[in-house]
Amino acid sequence: MPAASHTRADREIAYRAMHFAAELLLAAGAGAVIDAPYGHAEDRAELRSMSAGRYKMIECRVSPETATARLRARGIPDPSRPDLTEERAARLNREHPYTGEGLLLDTDQLSVDECLARIDAYLS
């Protein structure tokens, strides 16, 4: 959302918009990929509800050190997440509630090609 404050309320609106778009695609017989952290249980519950269980979760794990290094490489502030500082990225990383519902990829250990191969196998 352009010029958003990146508050929880802003993110709730963004999740609702993504879920609505995915619902329309699913109703039309297509698939959808939603790229979001899903760090709040209520967002994951809404995803389960709107997809009627027809979803596959892919979670990417990374160390706090790698997360902050990747943020620095993109540039601080990150234009798409101006509220994201190195400290906040590390804290969010440490506190992220992984669900264990689907495929978990350790992106510190796996290459991009290995991650993509595992995703392809998981989705097949």
N, CA, C and O atoms as a GROMACS GRO file, in nm:
protein
  496
    1MET      N    1   0.085  -0.116   0.000
    1MET     CA    2   0.000   0.000   0.000
    1MET      C    3   0.090   0.123   0.000
    1MET      O    4   0.161   0.147   0.097
    2PRO      N    5   0.086   0.198  -0.104
    2PRO     CA    6   0.173   0.317  -0.112
    2PRO      C    7   0.149   0.412   0.005
    2PRO      O    8   0.035   0.437   0.045
    3ALA      N    9   0.256   0.462   0.058
    3ALA     CA   10   0.255   0.560   0.167
    3ALA      C   11   0.193   0.507   0.296
    3ALA      O   12   0.152   0.586   0.381
    4ALA      N   13   0.185   0.376   0.311
    4ALA     CA   14   0.130   0.318   0.434
    4ALA      C   15   0.228   0.337   0.548
    4ALA      O   16   0.349   0.349   0.527
    5SER      N   17   0.176   0.338   0.667
    5SER     CA   18   0.260   0.353   0.787
    5SER      C   19   0.318   0.220   0.832
    5SER      O   20   0.400   0.216   0.924
    6HIS      N   21   0.275   0.113   0.770
    6HIS     CA   22   0.321  -0.023   0.804
    6HIS      C   23   0.283  -0.061   0.945
    6HIS      O   24   0.359  -0.128   1.016
    7THR      N   25   0.164  -0.019   0.986
    7THR     CA   26   0.111  -0.058   1.116
    7THR      C   27   0.044  -0.194   1.103
    7THR      O   28   0.027  -0.245   0.992
    8ARG      N   29   0.007  -0.253   1.214
    8ARG     CA   30  -0.066  -0.380   1.211
    8ARG      C   31  -0.197  -0.361   1.134
    8ARG      O   32  -0.237  -0.450   1.058
    9ALA      N   33  -0.264  -0.249   1.154
    9ALA     CA   34  -0.390  -0.224   1.082
    9ALA      C   35  -0.366  -0.220   0.931
    9ALA      O   36  -0.447  -0.273   0.854
   10ASP      N   37  -0.257  -0.158   0.887
   10ASP     CA   38  -0.223  -0.156   0.744
   10ASP      C   39  -0.201  -0.298   0.693
   10ASP      O   40  -0.247  -0.334   0.585
   11ARG      N   41  -0.132  -0.377   0.772
   11ARG     CA   42  -0.103  -0.514   0.730
   11ARG      C   43  -0.230  -0.598   0.726
   11ARG      O   44  -0.244  -0.684   0.638
   12GLU      N   45  -0.322  -0.576   0.818
   12GLU     CA   46  -0.448  -0.649   0.814
   12GLU      C   47  -0.524  -0.619   0.685
   12GLU      O   48  -0.583  -0.709   0.626
   13ILE      N   49  -0.523  -0.495   0.643
   13ILE     CA   50  -0.588  -0.457   0.516
   13ILE      C   51  -0.518  -0.527   0.400
   13ILE      O   52  -0.585  -0.579   0.310
   14ALA      N   53  -0.387  -0.529   0.402
   14ALA     CA   54  -0.312  -0.595   0.294
   14ALA      C   55  -0.342  -0.744   0.289
   14ALA      O   56  -0.360  -0.800   0.180
   15TYR      N   57  -0.347  -0.810   0.404
   15TYR     CA   58  -0.382  -0.953   0.407
   15TYR      C   59  -0.522  -0.976   0.352
   15TYR      O   60  -0.543  -1.067   0.273
   16ARG      N   61  -0.618  -0.894   0.394
   16ARG     CA   62  -0.754  -0.909   0.343
   16ARG      C   63  -0.758  -0.893   0.192
   16ARG      O   64  -0.827  -0.968   0.123
   17ALA      N   65  -0.684  -0.797   0.140
   17ALA     CA   66  -0.680  -0.776  -0.006
   17ALA      C   67  -0.618  -0.895  -0.077
   17ALA      O   68  -0.669  -0.941  -0.179
   18MET      N   69  -0.507  -0.946  -0.023
   18MET     CA   70  -0.444  -1.064  -0.084
   18MET      C   71  -0.538  -1.184  -0.080
   18MET      O   72  -0.550  -1.258  -0.178
   19HIS      N   73  -0.605  -1.204   0.032
   19HIS     CA   74  -0.696  -1.317   0.045
   19HIS      C   75  -0.816  -1.303  -0.048
   19HIS      O   76  -0.861  -1.402  -0.107
   20PHE      N   77  -0.867  -1.183  -0.063
   20PHE     CA   78  -0.979  -1.161  -0.156
   20PHE      C   79  -0.937  -1.193  -0.299
   20PHE      O   80  -1.010  -1.260  -0.372
   21ALA      N   81  -0.820  -1.145  -0.339
   21ALA     CA   82  -0.771  -1.174  -0.475
   21ALA      C   83  -0.751  -1.325  -0.493
   21ALA      O   84  -0.784  -1.379  -0.599
   22ALA      N   85  -0.698  -1.391  -0.392
   22ALA     CA   86  -0.678  -1.536  -0.401
   22ALA      C   87  -0.812  -1.610  -0.409
   22ALA      O   88  -0.825  -1.706  -0.484
   23GLU      N   89  -0.910  -1.565  -0.332
   23GLU     CA   90  -1.044  -1.625  -0.338
   23GLU      C   91  -1.101  -1.617  -0.479
   23GLU      O   92  -1.157  -1.714  -0.530
   24LEU      N   93  -1.086  -1.501  -0.542
   24LEU     CA   94  -1.137  -1.485  -0.678
   24LEU      C   95  -1.066  -1.580  -0.775
   24LEU      O   96  -1.130  -1.641  -0.861
   25LEU      N   97  -0.936  -1.591  -0.760
   25LEU     CA   98  -0.860  -1.682  -0.846
   25LEU      C   99  -0.901  -1.827  -0.824
   25LEU      O  100  -0.921  -1.902  -0.920
   26LEU      N  101  -0.914  -1.867  -0.698
   26LEU     CA  102  -0.954  -2.004  -0.667
   26LEU      C  103  -1.094  -2.033  -0.720
   26LEU      O  104  -1.120  -2.141  -0.773
   27ALA      N  105  -1.185  -1.938  -0.706
   27ALA     CA  106  -1.322  -1.956  -0.756
   27ALA      C  107  -1.325  -1.971  -0.907
   27ALA      O  108  -1.414  -2.036  -0.962
   28ALA      N  109  -1.227  -1.912  -0.974
   28ALA     CA  110  -1.218  -1.922  -1.120
   28ALA      C  111  -1.141  -2.046  -1.165
   28ALA      O  112  -1.121  -2.068  -1.284
   29GLY      N  113  -1.098  -2.127  -1.069
   29GLY     CA  114  -1.028  -2.251  -1.103
   29GLY      C  115  -0.878  -2.234  -1.118
   29GLY      O  116  -0.808  -2.327  -1.159
   30ALA      N  117  -0.827  -2.117  -1.086
   30ALA     CA  118  -0.684  -2.092  -1.098
   30ALA      C  119  -0.618  -2.112  -0.961
   30ALA      O  120  -0.686  -2.141  -0.862
   31GLY      N  121  -0.489  -2.098  -0.957
   31GLY     CA  122  -0.414  -2.104  -0.833
   31GLY      C  123  -0.368  -1.965  -0.795
   31GLY      O  124  -0.383  -1.869  -0.871
   32ALA      N  125  -0.312  -1.955  -0.678
   32ALA     CA  126  -0.261  -1.826  -0.630
   32ALA      C  127  -0.140  -1.852  -0.541
   32ALA      O  128  -0.132  -1.953  -0.471
   33VAL      N  129  -0.046  -1.759  -0.545
   33VAL     CA  130   0.069  -1.762  -0.455
   33VAL      C  131   0.063  -1.635  -0.373
   33VAL      O  132   0.059  -1.525  -0.427
   34ILE      N  133   0.063  -1.651  -0.242
   34ILE     CA  134   0.062  -1.536  -0.152
   34ILE      C  135   0.195  -1.533  -0.079
   34ILE      O  136   0.231  -1.629  -0.010
   35ASP      N  137   0.266  -1.425  -0.094
   35ASP     CA  138   0.398  -1.409  -0.034
   35ASP      C  139   0.387  -1.311   0.082
   35ASP      O  140   0.381  -1.190   0.062
   36ALA      N  141   0.384  -1.366   0.203
   36ALA     CA  142   0.369  -1.283   0.323
   36ALA      C  143   0.421  -1.362   0.442
   36ALA      O  144   0.427  -1.485   0.438
   37PRO      N  145   0.459  -1.293   0.549
   37PRO     CA  146   0.517  -1.364   0.663
   37PRO      C  147   0.420  -1.446   0.747
   37PRO      O  148   0.461  -1.545   0.808
   38TYR      N  149   0.294  -1.410   0.751
   38TYR     CA  150   0.196  -1.482   0.831
   38TYR      C  151   0.244  -1.504   0.974
   38TYR      O  152   0.240  -1.616   1.027
   39GLY      N  153   0.288  -1.398   1.036
   39GLY     CA  154   0.338  -1.404   1.172
   39GLY      C  155   0.229  -1.400   1.278
   39GLY      O  156   0.258  -1.422   1.396
   40HIS      N  157   0.106  -1.372   1.239
   40HIS     CA  158  -0.004  -1.365   1.335
   40HIS      C  159  -0.100  -1.481   1.311
   40HIS      O  160  -0.137  -1.511   1.198
   41ALA      N  161  -0.139  -1.546   1.419
   41ALA     CA  162  -0.227  -1.663   1.410
   41ALA      C  163  -0.357  -1.630   1.339
   41ALA      O  164  -0.409  -1.713   1.264
   42GLU      N  165  -0.411  -1.510   1.361
   42GLU     CA  166  -0.539  -1.475   1.298
   42GLU      C  167  -0.526  -1.462   1.146
   42GLU      O  168  -0.623  -1.488   1.074
   43ASP      N  169  -0.410  -1.424   1.096
   43ASP     CA  170  -0.389  -1.417   0.952
   43ASP      C  171  -0.384  -1.557   0.892
   43ASP      O  172  -0.439  -1.583   0.784
   44ARG      N  173  -0.318  -1.649   0.963
   44ARG     CA  174  -0.312  -1.787   0.916
   44ARG      C  175  -0.451  -1.851   0.921
   44ARG      O  176  -0.488  -1.928   0.832
   45ALA      N  177  -0.529  -1.820   1.026
   45ALA     CA  178  -0.665  -1.874   1.036
   45ALA      C  179  -0.752  -1.825   0.921
   45ALA      O  180  -0.831  -1.901   0.865
   46GLU      N  181  -0.738  -1.697   0.887
   46GLU     CA  182  -0.814  -1.643   0.774
   46GLU      C  183  -0.775  -1.712   0.644
   46GLU      O  184  -0.860  -1.740   0.560
   47LEU      N  185  -0.646  -1.739   0.626
   47LEU     CA  186  -0.598  -1.810   0.507
   47LEU      C  187  -0.661  -1.948   0.499
   47LEU      O  188  -0.710  -1.989   0.394
   48ARG      N  189  -0.661  -2.021   0.610
   48ARG     CA  190  -0.721  -2.155   0.613
   48ARG      C  191  -0.869  -2.148   0.578
   48ARG      O  192  -0.920  -2.229   0.501
   49SER      N  193  -0.936  -2.050   0.636
   49SER     CA  194  -1.080  -2.037   0.616
   49SER      C  195  -1.114  -2.002   0.472
   49SER      O  196  -1.200  -2.066   0.411
   50MET      N  197  -1.047  -1.902   0.418
   50MET     CA  198  -1.083  -1.858   0.283
   50MET      C  199  -1.042  -1.959   0.176
   50MET      O  200  -1.101  -1.961   0.068
   51SER      N  201  -0.943  -2.043   0.205
   51SER     CA  202  -0.899  -2.139   0.103
   51SER      C  203  -0.963  -2.276   0.123
   51SER      O  204  -0.938  -2.368   0.045
   52ALA      N  205  -1.045  -2.289   0.226
   52ALA     CA  206  -1.109  -2.416   0.257
   52ALA      C  207  -1.006  -2.528   0.266
   52ALA      O  208  -1.032  -2.640   0.223
   53GLY      N  209  -0.891  -2.497   0.321
   53GLY     CA  210  -0.785  -2.596   0.339
   53GLY      C  211  -0.708  -2.631   0.214
   53GLY      O  212  -0.624  -2.721   0.217
   54ARG      N  213  -0.735  -2.562   0.104
   54ARG     CA  214  -0.666  -2.593  -0.023
   54ARG      C  215  -0.542  -2.505  -0.038
   54ARG      O  216  -0.528  -2.436  -0.138
   55TYR      N  217  -0.456  -2.508   0.057
   55TYR     CA  218  -0.334  -2.429   0.048
   55TYR      C  219  -0.215  -2.514   0.091
   55TYR      O  220  -0.230  -2.614   0.161
   56LYS      N  221  -0.100  -2.473   0.048
   56LYS     CA  222   0.024  -2.537   0.088
   56LYS      C  223   0.116  -2.429   0.141
   56LYS      O  224   0.148  -2.333   0.071
   57MET      N  225   0.156  -2.446   0.264
   57MET     CA  226   0.243  -2.348   0.331
   57MET      C  227   0.389  -2.379   0.302
   57MET      O  228   0.433  -2.494   0.314
   58ILE      N  229   0.462  -2.277   0.264
   58ILE     CA  230   0.607  -2.287   0.249
   58ILE      C  231   0.667  -2.180   0.338
   58ILE      O  232   0.638  -2.062   0.323
   59GLU      N  233   0.750  -2.224   0.432
   59GLU     CA  234   0.814  -2.132   0.524
   59GLU      C  235   0.964  -2.134   0.501
   59GLU      O  236   1.024  -2.239   0.482
   60CYS      N  237   1.023  -2.016   0.504
   60CYS     CA  238   1.168  -2.003   0.485
   60CYS      C  239   1.230  -1.956   0.616
   60CYS      O  240   1.194  -1.851   0.669
   61ARG      N  241   1.322  -2.033   0.666
   61ARG     CA  242   1.392  -1.999   0.789
   61ARG      C  243   1.531  -1.947   0.752
   61ARG      O  244   1.595  -1.994   0.658
   62VAL      N  245   1.575  -1.848   0.829
   62VAL     CA  246   1.706  -1.788   0.809
   62VAL      C  247   1.754  -1.739   0.945
   62VAL      O  248   1.672  -1.707   1.032
   63SER      N  249   1.882  -1.732   0.965
   63SER     CA  250   1.933  -1.682   1.093
   63SER      C  251   1.913  -1.531   1.102
   63SER      O  252   1.904  -1.464   0.999
   64PRO      N  253   1.907  -1.477   1.224
   64PRO     CA  254   1.896  -1.331   1.238
   64PRO      C  255   2.014  -1.259   1.171
   64PRO      O  256   1.996  -1.150   1.116
   65GLU      N  257   2.131  -1.319   1.175
   65GLU     CA  258   2.248  -1.256   1.113
   65GLU      C  259   2.232  -1.248   0.961
   65GLU      O  260   2.263  -1.145   0.900
   66THR      N  261   2.185  -1.355   0.901
   66THR     CA  262   2.163  -1.354   0.756
   66THR      C  263   2.050  -1.259   0.719
   66THR      O  264   2.059  -1.188   0.619
   67ALA      N  265   1.945  -1.256   0.800
   67ALA     CA  266   1.832  -1.165   0.773
   67ALA      C  267   1.880  -1.020   0.772
   67ALA      O  268   1.843  -0.944   0.682
   68THR      N  269   1.961  -0.982   0.870
   68THR     CA  270   2.009  -0.843   0.873
   68THR      C  271   2.110  -0.817   0.762
   68THR      O  272   2.114  -0.706   0.707
   69ALA      N  273   2.191  -0.915   0.728
   69ALA     CA  274   2.285  -0.896   0.616
   69ALA      C  275   2.210  -0.877   0.484
   69ALA      O  276   2.249  -0.794   0.402
   70ARG      N  277   2.103  -0.952   0.465
   70ARG     CA  278   2.022  -0.938   0.342
   70ARG      C  279   1.954  -0.801   0.339
   70ARG      O  280   1.943  -0.740   0.233
   71LEU      N  281   1.909  -0.755   0.454
   71LEU     CA  282   1.849  -0.622   0.462
   71LEU      C  283   1.951  -0.515   0.425
   71LEU      O  284   1.921  -0.425   0.347
   72ARG      N  285   2.071  -0.526   0.481
   72ARG     CA  286   2.177  -0.429   0.448
   72ARG      C  287   2.209  -0.431   0.299
   72ARG      O  288   2.232  -0.326   0.239
   73ALA      N  289   2.209  -0.550   0.239
   73ALA     CA  290   2.240  -0.563   0.096
   73ALA      C  291   2.133  -0.495   0.010
   73ALA      O  292   2.164  -0.442  -0.096
   74ARG      N  293   2.007  -0.497   0.056
   74ARG     CA  294   1.899  -0.431  -0.019
   74ARG      C  295   1.904  -0.280   0.000
   74ARG      O  296   1.855  -0.204  -0.083
   75GLY      N  297   1.964  -0.238   0.110
   75GLY     CA  298   1.970  -0.096   0.140
   75GLY      C  299   1.874  -0.061   0.252
   75GLY      O  300   1.760  -0.107   0.255
   76ILE      N  301   1.921   0.020   0.342
   76ILE     CA  302   1.839   0.063   0.455
   76ILE      C  303   1.819   0.213   0.444
   76ILE      O  304   1.918   0.286   0.433
   77PRO      N  305   1.698   0.262   0.447
   77PRO     CA  306   1.577   0.183   0.463
   77PRO      C  307   1.538   0.112   0.334
   77PRO      O  308   1.564   0.160   0.223
   78ASP      N  309   1.474  -0.003   0.351
   78ASP     CA  310   1.421  -0.079   0.238
   78ASP      C  311   1.298  -0.002   0.188
   78ASP      O  312   1.206   0.021   0.266
   79PRO      N  313   1.295   0.037   0.060
   79PRO     CA  314   1.182   0.116   0.009
   79PRO      C  315   1.047   0.049   0.030
   79PRO      O  316   0.946   0.117   0.049
   80SER      N  317   1.043  -0.084   0.027
   80SER     CA  318   0.914  -0.152   0.044
   80SER      C  319   0.879  -0.174   0.191
   80SER      O  320   0.765  -0.207   0.222
   81ARG      N  321   0.976  -0.157   0.280
   81ARG     CA  322   0.952  -0.172   0.424
   81ARG      C  323   1.030  -0.065   0.500
   81ARG      O  324   1.128  -0.098   0.568
   82PRO      N  325   0.990   0.061   0.490
   82PRO     CA  326   1.066   0.168   0.554
   82PRO      C  327   1.073   0.157   0.707
   82PRO      O  328   1.158   0.220   0.769
   83ASP      N  329   0.984   0.078   0.766
   83ASP     CA  330   0.984   0.060   0.911
   83ASP      C  331   1.082  -0.047   0.957
   83ASP      O  332   1.099  -0.068   1.077
   84LEU      N  333   1.146  -0.115   0.864
   84LEU     CA  334   1.232  -0.229   0.897
   84LEU      C  335   1.376  -0.185   0.919
   84LEU      O  336   1.445  -0.146   0.825
   85THR      N  337   1.419  -0.193   1.043
   85THR     CA  338   1.558  -0.164   1.079
   85THR      C  339   1.630  -0.298   1.100
   85THR      O  340   1.566  -0.403   1.106
   86GLU      N  341   1.761  -0.292   1.111
   86GLU     CA  342   1.836  -0.416   1.139
   86GLU      C  343   1.790  -0.479   1.269
   86GLU      O  344   1.772  -0.601   1.277
   87GLU      N  345   1.770  -0.397   1.371
   87GLU     CA  346   1.727  -0.449   1.501
   87GLU      C  347   1.589  -0.514   1.492
   87GLU      O  348   1.566  -0.620   1.549
   88ARG      N  349   1.499  -0.449   1.420
   88ARG     CA  350   1.363  -0.503   1.407
   88ARG      C  351   1.365  -0.631   1.325
   88ARG      O  352   1.294  -0.726   1.358
   89ALA      N  353   1.445  -0.635   1.219
   89ALA     CA  354   1.455  -0.756   1.137
   89ALA      C  355   1.506  -0.873   1.221
   89ALA      O  356   1.453  -0.984   1.212
   90ALA      N  357   1.607  -0.849   1.302
   90ALA     CA  358   1.661  -0.955   1.387
   90ALA      C  359   1.557  -1.002   1.490
   90ALA      O  360   1.543  -1.121   1.513
   91ARG      N  361   1.485  -0.907   1.550
   91ARG     CA  362   1.384  -0.942   1.650
   91ARG      C  363   1.270  -1.021   1.587
   91ARG      O  364   1.228  -1.124   1.640
   92LEU      N  365   1.219  -0.973   1.473
   92LEU     CA  366   1.112  -1.044   1.404
   92LEU      C  367   1.156  -1.185   1.367
   92LEU      O  368   1.079  -1.280   1.376
   93ASN      N  369   1.280  -1.197   1.325
   93ASN     CA  370   1.334  -1.327   1.288
   93ASN      C  371   1.337  -1.420   1.410
   93ASN      O  372   1.294  -1.536   1.401
   94ARG      N  373   1.387  -1.371   1.521
   94ARG     CA  374   1.396  -1.455   1.641
   94ARG      C  375   1.258  -1.496   1.693
   94ARG      O  376   1.242  -1.605   1.747
   95GLU      N  377   1.160  -1.408   1.677
   95GLU     CA  378   1.026  -1.431   1.735
   95GLU      C  379   0.926  -1.494   1.638
   95GLU      O  380   0.812  -1.520   1.677
   96HIS      N  381   0.966  -1.518   1.514
   96HIS     CA  382   0.869  -1.567   1.414
   96HIS      C  383   0.812  -1.703   1.456
   96HIS      O  384   0.888  -1.794   1.490
   97PRO      N  385   0.679  -1.717   1.454
   97PRO     CA  386   0.615  -1.842   1.495
   97PRO      C  387   0.601  -1.941   1.377
   97PRO      O  388   0.497  -1.945   1.312
   98TYR      N  389   0.703  -2.018   1.351
   98TYR     CA  390   0.694  -2.116   1.243
   98TYR      C  391   0.582  -2.214   1.275
   98TYR      O  392   0.565  -2.254   1.390
   99THR      N  393   0.506  -2.253   1.173
   99THR     CA  394   0.387  -2.334   1.196
   99THR      C  395   0.414  -2.484   1.188
   99THR      O  396   0.349  -2.563   1.256
  100GLY      N  397   0.511  -2.524   1.106
  100GLY     CA  398   0.532  -2.667   1.084
  100GLY      C  399   0.422  -2.730   1.000
  100GLY      O  400   0.413  -2.852   0.993
  101GLU      N  401   0.339  -2.648   0.936
  101GLU     CA  402   0.226  -2.699   0.858
  101GLU      C  403   0.265  -2.752   0.720
  101GLU      O  404   0.191  -2.830   0.661
  102GLY      N  405   0.377  -2.712   0.669
  102GLY     CA  406   0.411  -2.751   0.532
  102GLY      C  407   0.559  -2.771   0.516
  102GLY      O  408   0.623  -2.840   0.596
  103LEU      N  409   0.612  -2.713   0.414
  103LEU     CA  410   0.753  -2.725   0.380
  103LEU      C  411   0.832  -2.616   0.451
  103LEU      O  412   0.798  -2.498   0.441
  104LEU      N  413   0.936  -2.655   0.522
  104LEU     CA  414   1.023  -2.559   0.588
  104LEU      C  415   1.160  -2.565   0.521
  104LEU      O  416   1.223  -2.670   0.514
  105LEU      N  417   1.204  -2.450   0.471
  105LEU     CA  418   1.332  -2.440   0.402
  105LEU      C  419   1.429  -2.359   0.486
  105LEU      O  420   1.396  -2.249   0.530
  106ASP      N  421   1.547  -2.412   0.510
  106ASP     CA  422   1.651  -2.339   0.581
  106ASP      C  423   1.736  -2.270   0.475
  106ASP      O  424   1.824  -2.332   0.415
  107THR      N  425   1.711  -2.142   0.453
  107THR     CA  426   1.779  -2.072   0.344
  107THR      C  427   1.921  -2.031   0.379
  107THR      O  428   1.992  -1.976   0.295
  108ASP      N  429   1.964  -2.057   0.503
  108ASP     CA  430   2.106  -2.043   0.536
  108ASP      C  431   2.184  -2.162   0.482
  108ASP      O  432   2.301  -2.150   0.444
  109GLN      N  433   2.119  -2.278   0.479
  109GLN     CA  434   2.186  -2.403   0.443
  109GLN      C  435   2.164  -2.442   0.297
  109GLN      O  436   2.250  -2.508   0.237
  110LEU      N  437   2.051  -2.403   0.239
  110LEU     CA  438   2.016  -2.445   0.104
  110LEU      C  439   2.041  -2.334   0.003
  110LEU      O  440   2.021  -2.216   0.033
  111SER      N  441   2.085  -2.372  -0.114
  111SER     CA  442   2.100  -2.274  -0.223
  111SER      C  443   1.963  -2.241  -0.280
  111SER      O  444   1.864  -2.309  -0.250
  112VAL      N  445   1.958  -2.138  -0.360
  112VAL     CA  446   1.832  -2.102  -0.427
  112VAL      C  447   1.782  -2.219  -0.510
  112VAL      O  448   1.664  -2.252  -0.507
  113ASP      N  449   1.872  -2.282  -0.585
  113ASP     CA  450   1.832  -2.396  -0.669
  113ASP      C  451   1.780  -2.512  -0.585
  113ASP      O  452   1.683  -2.577  -0.625
  114GLU      N  453   1.842  -2.539  -0.470
  114GLU     CA  454   1.793  -2.646  -0.382
  114GLU      C  455   1.655  -2.612  -0.326
  114GLU      O  456   1.568  -2.698  -0.317
  115CYS      N  457   1.636  -2.486  -0.288
  115CYS     CA  458   1.504  -2.443  -0.239
  115CYS      C  459   1.398  -2.460  -0.346
  115CYS      O  460   1.290  -2.513  -0.320
  116LEU      N  461   1.428  -2.417  -0.467
  116LEU     CA  462   1.332  -2.429  -0.576
  116LEU      C  463   1.300  -2.574  -0.608
  116LEU      O  464   1.185  -2.607  -0.636
  117ALA      N  465   1.399  -2.662  -0.603
  117ALA     CA  466   1.376  -2.804  -0.629
  117ALA      C  467   1.286  -2.864  -0.521
  117ALA      O  468   1.196  -2.943  -0.552
  118ARG      N  469   1.307  -2.827  -0.396
  118ARG     CA  470   1.222  -2.878  -0.288
  118ARG      C  471   1.079  -2.824  -0.299
  118ARG      O  472   0.983  -2.896  -0.273
  119ILE      N  473   1.067  -2.697  -0.338
  119ILE     CA  474   0.934  -2.640  -0.357
  119ILE      C  475   0.862  -2.712  -0.470
  119ILE      O  476   0.744  -2.747  -0.457
  120ASP      N  477   0.931  -2.735  -0.580
  120ASP     CA  478   0.871  -2.803  -0.694
  120ASP      C  479   0.824  -2.943  -0.654
  120ASP      O  480   0.714  -2.984  -0.690
  121ALA      N  481   0.906  -3.016  -0.580
  121ALA     CA  482   0.868  -3.150  -0.536
  121ALA      C  483   0.748  -3.143  -0.440
  121ALA      O  484   0.657  -3.226  -0.447
  122TYR      N  485   0.747  -3.047  -0.352
  122TYR     CA  486   0.639  -3.031  -0.255
  122TYR      C  487   0.507  -2.999  -0.324
  122TYR      O  488   0.403  -3.051  -0.284
  123LEU      N  489   0.510  -2.915  -0.425
  123LEU     CA  490   0.389  -2.875  -0.493
  123LEU      C  491   0.338  -2.977  -0.593
  123LEU      O  492   0.221  -2.974  -0.632
  124SER      N  493   0.425  -3.068  -0.634
  124SER     CA  494   0.387  -3.171  -0.734
  124SER      C  495   0.298  -3.279  -0.675
  124SER      O  496   0.258  -3.372  -0.746
   0.00000   0.00000   0.00000
